Amino acid sequence: MLHDLPRFKDYKMKYASSTHKVDARKLLDLAPSWLVDHLKRKGVLKGEPGEAWLDYYTLEPGEKLEIFRVDEPGVIASLWVTINAHDRRFLRNVVLRAYWDGESEPSVESPIGDFFLQGHRAFAPRPSLAANAFSLPIGLSSGGFYCFLPMPFERARIEVENLGTEEVANLYYIIGYYAGVDISGMGRFHAVWRREKRVKPGEPYTILKAKGKGHYVGVYLFMRGLSLKSPIAGGLGFLEGNTRIEADGDILYQATGTEDYFLSGWYFAGGPFTAPFHGLLHKSEESGEIAAYRFHVPDPIPFREWITVTTPHGEWNDVEADYSSVAYWYQSEPHASFYRLREEDLI
């Protein structure tokens, strides 16, 4: 990463943002005089008569908004988003989708909170966007969501949709991308959310099932025990499951416990932390909840034909629990159909 910084760059860096022109006259007709004066003092109203600039969009219930479209090859290098909403469930109800190379099915589909490692906070009593998650690839820093995982494309389209019943008052974003860059030999970025409100008895929870050539690069996993009667670790008995990664007919990885896969131990004995490529964002023995992430940036896991990533809920898949996850990976296109988000699973 740093060793490449001095090298001259033969491509253009461009940015797309939520700042856009609006009809100032319409806004002025609707706005009280004190607000008009305030906007003029702040420099929001500028340019030609009848012209104004807004830095954000408002999303009504059920509304879709296209936030990015490019019809030439490039690579998204950075994605920043911040949202103001009265209902904490926007973390689950605002859905992010990305389509590459003209495909009809999205390669990225996830609630925006889960994509940025914050899905668990849709259920928190008093969530605050002041909380932080300092992962290098994806995270939240003092109210701003960010992602630095590269996203190559021949063509690209990104949209957000408000599947909730409440208005999202302010949506801000800035997307940085390289134009005119050679993307030959690059896989396409994928991120897919799944949820099982009640994991299936006797079967492990599936984080990822994909076909094609690519490599797995990480997961955000939120686990909620539904039965706190277990004497094991105050209701965290589901962590006894051994996460497994299989690809092309081989078992590539077999963990010695769910928390061990997240590079921790003894039921996350030290409590929440954030590190560059792994972390524990939330732990509650009383309510039986764990939210953790791991990114295989130093050790991406390749597959030639297929890959499956699973994690049991208890040693014998017998612990009642609610699991949700986002898997992150790269692969060749077109991709096979995979799990699609269902509105009834969001909250």
N, C-alpha and C positions, 0 to 999 in steps of 0.2 A: 504493500500500500504506500508507505512513505518513501520507499526507495524509488518509486516511479514518478514522484512529484517533479523532479528537475527536468524530466524528459519533455521536449517540446510537443505540443498537442496539435494534430493536423485536422481537428474537427471543430465545430462550433458548439458552444454551450448556450442553450436557450432556456427560457423560463415561461411557463404558463401560470397565471394566477387568477384568483377570484375577482380581482379588480376589473370592473366593467363599466361602460357608459350606460346611463339611464336618462330618461326624459325629466330634466330638472323641473320643467313647468308643471308636470303632473305631480311631482313630489311637493312642489311649493304650494300647489292648490290644496293639498291634503294636510300640509304641516302647519302647526300654529306658528305665529310670528316669532315667538321667542326661539323656537327651534331653527327657523330660517336664519335669524341673526347669528345664532350659535354656529351653524354650519358655515356661514360666510366667514366668521372670525377664524374658524379652524381650517379654512381653505378647502373644504370639501366641495363647495360650489365654485367651479372654475371653468375655463375654456370658453367656447362660443355660447351665446345666449341660448337657453334651452337645453344646455348640456350639463351633466353632472357625473361624478364618478362615485361608485360604491365599491367598497373593498370586500363585500361579503354577499352571499346569497341567502335567501330564506327558503326553507323547504316546507311546504304544506303537507299534511298527511296524504300519503299516496303519491306524492310528486317524485318524478325522476329528474335528474339534472346531469347532463353531460359536462364533465369538467376537463376533459382532455381529448383531443383528436389530432392525430398527425398521420399523413398519408405518404410518408417517405421513411426509409430505414433510420433507426436511431436506437438509443439506449436511455431509458429513464434512470437517472443517477440519484435523485433525491425526491422525496415526497413528504411534504409537511402539511398538516391539517390542524385546525383548532375549531371547536364548536361550542356555542353557547346555547344551552337548552334547559328548560325548567324541569324536565323529566329525566331522571338519571337513566331511564331505560333507552335513551337514544343510543347508548353504547351497544345495545343489541338491535334496536329498531332501524338504525341507519345502516344500510347495506352498501358495501363497496364492491364493484364489479369491474374487471378489466378484460377486454377482448383483444387478442392479437391476430394480425394478419388476415382480417376479414372473417374470422370464424363466427358462427352463429351462437355457439355456447361459450360462456365466459371461462377464461383460464384462472381468474381470481374471482371468488365469490365468498364474502365473509361479512358478518356484522363488523362495523368499523371498530368497535371496542375490542373485540377478540383479535382482529388483525393486528392491532397495536398493543397486544398483551394486556388488555384491560377489561375483558368480558366479565370477569368475576365481580367487578365493581358495579355492574348493573343490578346486583342483588344486595349491595351494601346499604345499611341503614342511612348513612350520611356520606355519600361519596364526594370526593373533592378532586378536581383536576390539578390540584397542587401536588398530588402524589407523583412519585417519579419511578421510572423503570429504565435504568441506564444500560440496557443492552446495546452493543455496537450496531447490529443490523437494524433493529426496530425498537421503538420505545416511546416513552412519554417523559418530557422534561418541562416541568413548571407550567403545565397547561397546554403544551404543544405536542401533538403526535408526530413522529418522524419515522421514515424508512429509508435506508441506504442500500437495500438489496437491489442490484442492477436488474433492469427489466428490458431486454432487447426486443426489437420488433421490426417487421417490415412495414406494418401499419398498426396503429394503436387507437383504441377508444376506451375511455374510462368514464364510468358513471356512478352516481350515488342515488339511492332511493330511500325515501322515508316511509317505512312500513308501519310506523306507529300511528297513534291517534292524536298526537300533540304536534304542534308546529315546532320545527327547529329554527330558532330565531336568527342565528348567525352562523354561517358556514364559511370559513376562510381556508384557502389552500394556495400553495405554491409548489409547482412540479418542475424540477430541473431535468433537462435531457440533452444528450449529445446528438447533434444532427450531422449527417455526412460521415458516419463512422462505419467501418467494415464490421458486420455482424456475422460473417460466415463462421460456422463452427460453434455458434452460441445456442444453447437451449433457451426455451422460453420459460419465463417465471410463472409458477403456479402457486396458488394458495387457496385452500378449500376448507371451509368450516363444516363440522359435523356435530351432531348432538344426539345422545340417547338419554331421554329423561329418566328411563329405567333401563339400565344395562341388562342385557339378556343373560339369564341364569345359565351357567355352564359354558358360556362363550366369552372370549376376551373382547374388549372394546377395540374397534378398528379406527386407527388414526389416519392411515393412508392405504389406499389400494389403487395402484396406477399401472398402466401398460405403456410400453414404448421404451425409448432409450433416454436416460437422464441420470440425475443424482438428487438424493434427498438431503435437505439442508437444515431442517429443524421443525420444532413443534411448540405451540403454546397449549397447555392442557389445564383445564379446570375440572376438579373432581369434588363432588358433594355427596357425602354419605347420607343415605336416607334412613338408616337404622343406627341409632347410637347405643344399642344394647350390647354391642360387642365389647368385651373386656379389654380388647387390644388397643392400646394407645388412645384412649378416649374417643373412639369412633373413627379412627384413621386406619382401620384394618384393611381397607381396599389397597393400601400401599404395599401389601405383601405380594402383589402380582409382579411377575418378571417381564418387563417390556422386551419385545422380540422384534427383530428386523429380518425379514426373509426376502431374497431376491434371486430370480433366475434359478430356482430349485435348491438354493443353499440357505442355511441359517447363518446369517452374517453376524448377528449380535444377539446375545441372551443376557439380560441384566440379572442382577441378584436381588432385585427389589425395585419398585417404581422410583423411589427417591434416589436410588443408586444410579439409575439412568440419567437423572438430573444432576449427577456429580455431587450428591450429598449423601448423608447417612443417618441411620437411627431415627427415621421418621422426621427428617429435617430438624435435627436436635437443636441447632443454633438459631432457628427462627428465620424470618424473612431477610433476604439480601438480594442485591443485584450485582452481577458480574458481567464482563463483556459478552460471554456466550452462553451463560446459564444463570438461573436465578430462581428464587422462591419469592413470589410477590404477595402471597397471602397464605396464612395458616391459622386455622381455628379448630382446636380439639373439641371445644364445646359444641360447635355446629357441624363438625366433621367436614371441613373445607380445606382444599389445597389448590393453589394456582401456581404453576411453575412453567419455565421455558428452558429450552436448550436449542442452540444453533450449532450445526456441524460445519461451521465455516473453516476451522482448522482441519476438519476431517470429513469432507462430504462423502456420502455413501453412494457409489455409482450402481446403476442397474442397466442391463442391456435390453431386457424384454419386459420385465415386470418387477414390482416391489410391493410388499405388504408390511405395514408397521402396526403392531397391535400391543395392547397392554391389558393384562387381566385385572379384574376387580376382586382382589383377594387371591389367596394362593390357589383356591379351587374355583374361582369365578363365582363365588357364592355370596359376596357382599352386595347388598342393595345400594345402588348409587346412581347419581345423575352425572354423566360425563359429557363434556363438550371440548372441542379442540380445533385448532387451525394447524394444518400441515403445510409446510413450505418446501417446494422442490422445483427443479428445472427439468425439462424434458423436451423432446422433439415434438413438433406439431405435424399433422393434427393429432390431438389427444383423444383417447377413448372417453366416452361419457362417464362421468363420475357422480358422486353424491351431490344432489342439488338441494339448496337451502329450502326449507319449508317454513312458512310464516308461523305455523302453530308450534314450532320448536323453539322460537326465539326466546320467549319469556315463560 
